[in-house]
Structures are given as structure tokens and as C-alpha cells.
Amino acid sequence: MGLMSFHRSNITVKQSAEEIEAFDTIYQDYPNRPFLSPHRDLKKWLDTVETDRQYIVPKKMMETFNDGLFPGDIILLWRVGFNTLHTDSILPQYFEYHYGIDGYERLNVLEKRTFIRRLNPDENLSWHTLPQLKSILKKHQIKGYSKLNKQEMIAKIIKLIPKKDYAQELSICGYKLTAKGEEALKEHNDIVEKHPKKG
């Protein structure tokens, strides 16, 4: 039985007080309680970990480093470093089931603590599709864009439309590592090295 069967991202599952107490008992000697999503089928998870302990978050994942970061935070920084993470990204379930964190909440913490930042509007245009960029130009009655490539279209938006106007029309926002985030990632590179890689 794989982790994917434990989680239904769009459905809130009823979790009884007894199940939550059993969850807390498993992690009672941890320095921090692992994240428990309201979407988790907690009964199924509890039944499984009775015989298969691999689905219990390792204790070391709930210990913070001197900089206050969890191991899961380092993996988030690593993912941000690929420049593929944005505000609408769907995060892998291993953040909850292996690293014990709420990835979305921890992204906010990393941003607040300036390990990452959101892209500014000019940078963020590259995250949007050609149809989205065309829609912005059309809305502002800019002509002559039908044969432009993406970079030319972005340049046209930046040159001809006030930033405050098109910034409001951007539907997602990418994340980028700050120098502080890059340093933290470098310092805790052993966490990345231990993280399972595809292929």
C-alpha cells in the first residue's frame, strides 16, 4: 500500500478524537509534532503503521537545526532552487508523510524569514503562457503581437503597460532563493543528498 492511497487532496476526512490521540501518542516523544493534514484518512494510516513503520515520520525530521529550519524546509529550498515552484504548485505528499511538515505553510515561513522571495512582476511574466500574455496585451489594446515569441511579448508588456496595471493580472507568482536561502541550502546539503531522487 503506497502513500498516495492515504491522501485525498480535495476531501476533508472525518478524524475521530481517538484517532488523533493515537496519532499524538505515536509522536509523543518527538520535539515537534508532525503535520497532520485534515485530508488524511487517519484510520487507514493508523491501521497501516501497526505493521509497517516506514510511514511514521522519522524523529530526526522533527528536529530543527540551529537556524530554526526543519529538514523538510531544506528540501523546499532545494525545490525552489530549480525555479519550478510557484504559488499554485501542488507539493508532493512526502512533505507530510516523510518530512512531517505542511509544505504550503512552511513556504510562507521561508518567505517571511527571507530564505525565499516572490518574483517581481517583470520576472513573473515568464511564468505565464502565451495565451495569458496575449490576453494582457489585448486588454490594454496593444496591437502587433500575433507573430511575437514569448520573450518579445514580455518585452512589449514591460515597455508599453504600467507595471501596476499588469501586475494585478498575473495569476501565479514564482519563488526564488535569496542569498540567505542559497547559503542555508549549501550548509545543509547533506539533507538533499539523502533525499530520494527519481531515475
C-alpha positions in Angstrom: 0.0 0.0 0.0 1.6 3.3 -1.1 1.4 6.8 0.4 -0.8 8.0 -2.4 -3.7 5.9 -1.1 -3.6 7.7 2.3 -4.4 11.2 1.0 -7.2 12.7 -0.9 -6.3 16.3 -1.5 -9.8 17.6 -2.2 -11.7 15.8 0.5 -11.6 16.6 4.2 -11.8 13.3 6.1 -13.5 12.9 9.5 -10.9 12.1 12.1 -12.1 11.0 15.5 -10.7 12.2 18.8 -9.5 8.7 19.5 -7.6 8.6 16.1 -6.0 11.9 16.7 -5.0 10.8 20.2 -3.4 7.7 18.8 -1.5 9.8 16.2 -0.3 12.0 19.1 0.8 9.0 21.1 3.0 7.7 18.3 4.8 11.0 18.2 4.6 11.9 22.0 8.4 11.9 22.5 9.2 14.0 19.4 10.5 17.6 19.8 7.8 18.8 17.4 4.5 17.1 16.3 4.5 16.2 12.7 1.9 17.8 10.5 -1.5 16.0 10.2 -3.5 17.1 7.2 -7.3 17.2 7.5 -7.4 15.3 4.2 -5.6 12.2 5.6 -7.5 9.0 6.1 -6.2 8.7 9.6 -7.9 5.4 10.4 -6.3 3.8 7.3 -2.9 5.3 8.2 -3.1 4.0 11.8 -4.0 0.6 10.6 -1.1 0.5 8.3 1.6 1.8 10.7 0.7 -1.0 13.1 2.6 -3.4 10.8 4.6 -1.1 8.5 6.6 1.5 10.4 8.0 3.1 7.3 5.1 5.5 7.2 6.0 7.0 10.6 7.9 10.3 10.2 11.5 9.7 11.5 12.1 11.6 14.7 15.1 13.4 13.2 12.8 15.1 10.7 11.1 16.9 13.5 14.3 18.3 15.0 15.3 21.8 13.9 18.7 23.0 13.0 20.4 26.0 14.8 18.8 28.3 12.1 15.4 27.0 13.1 14.8 25.1 9.8 13.5 21.6 9.6 15.0 19.0 7.2 11.8 19.4 5.1 12.4 23.1 4.8 15.8 22.3 3.1 14.0 20.2 0.6 11.6 23.0 -0.1 14.6 25.3 -0.7 16.1 22.8 -3.0 12.8 22.6 -5.0 12.7 26.4 -5.2 16.2 26.4 -6.5 15.0 24.6 -9.6 12.9 27.7 -10.4 9.8 25.5 -10.9 7.9 26.3 -7.8 5.1 28.9 -7.8 2.1 29.9 -5.7 -0.2 27.3 -7.5 2.2 24.4 -7.3 1.0 21.1 -6.0 3.6 19.9 -3.5 4.5 16.2 -3.2 2.9 14.3 -0.3 6.3 13.3 1.1 6.5 16.7 2.8 3.7 15.5 5.1 4.4 11.7 5.2 8.2 11.7 5.4 9.3 15.2 6.5 6.3 15.9 8.8 5.7 19.4 7.6 2.9 21.4 5.9 4.8 22.4 2.8 2.5 25.3 2.0 2.7 26.8 5.4 6.5 26.3 5.5 6.8 28.1 2.2 5.2 31.1 3.9 7.6 30.8 6.8 10.6 30.6 4.5 9.4 33.7 2.7 8.7 35.6 5.9 12.2 34.7 7.1 13.7 35.8 3.8 15.1 32.5 2.7 13.0 32.8 -0.5 11.2 35.7 -2.2 8.4 36.0 -4.7 9.3 37.2 -8.1 8.6 40.8 -9.0 6.1 41.4 -11.8 8.7 41.7 -14.6 10.3 38.4 -13.6 7.0 36.8 -13.1 5.8 37.3 -16.7 7.9 34.4 -17.8 5.7 32.0 -15.7 2.7 32.8 -17.8 1.6 31.2 -21.1 1.5 32.8 -24.5 -2.4 33.0 -24.4 -2.2 34.7 -21.0 0.3 37.2 -22.2 -1.7 37.9 -25.4 -4.8 38.4 -23.1 -2.9 41.1 -21.2 -1.9 42.9 -24.4 -5.4 42.6 -25.8 -7.0 44.0 -22.7 -4.7 47.1 -22.9 -5.4 47.5 -26.6 -1.8 46.8 -27.7 -1.6 45.6 -31.3 1.0 43.8 -33.4 1.7 40.9 -31.1 0.3 38.0 -33.0 3.7 36.9 -34.5 5.8 37.7 -31.5 7.6 35.0 -29.5 7.2 34.8 -25.7 10.2 37.0 -24.9 9.2 39.6 -27.4 5.7 39.7 -25.9 7.1 40.1 -22.4 9.3 42.9 -23.6 6.3 44.6 -25.2 4.2 44.3 -22.0 7.0 45.8 -19.8 7.6 48.6 -22.3 4.0 49.6 -23.0 1.9 48.8 -20.0 2.4 50.3 -16.5 3.7 47.7 -14.1 0.9 48.3 -11.5 -1.7 47.5 -14.2 -0.3 44.2 -15.5 0.9 43.1 -12.1 -2.7 42.7 -11.0 -3.5 40.4 -13.9 -0.8 37.9 -13.2 -2.4 34.7 -11.9 0.6 32.9 -10.3 3.8 34.0 -8.8 7.1 32.1 -8.8 9.6 31.8 -5.9 13.3 32.4 -6.0 16.0 31.6 -3.5 17.6 34.6 -1.7 21.3 34.7 -0.8 20.3 33.6 2.6 18.3 30.7 1.2 21.2 29.6 -1.0 23.6 29.7 2.0 21.1 27.5 4.1 20.8 25.1 1.2 24.6 24.8 0.9 25.0 24.4 4.7 22.5 21.6 4.8 23.3 19.9 1.5 23.5 16.5 3.3 19.7 16.6 3.6 19.4 17.0 -0.2 21.9 14.2 -0.8 19.8 11.8 1.3 16.6 12.7 -0.4 15.4 10.0 -2.8 16.0 11.1 -6.5 14.0 9.9 -9.5 15.7 7.7 -12.1 
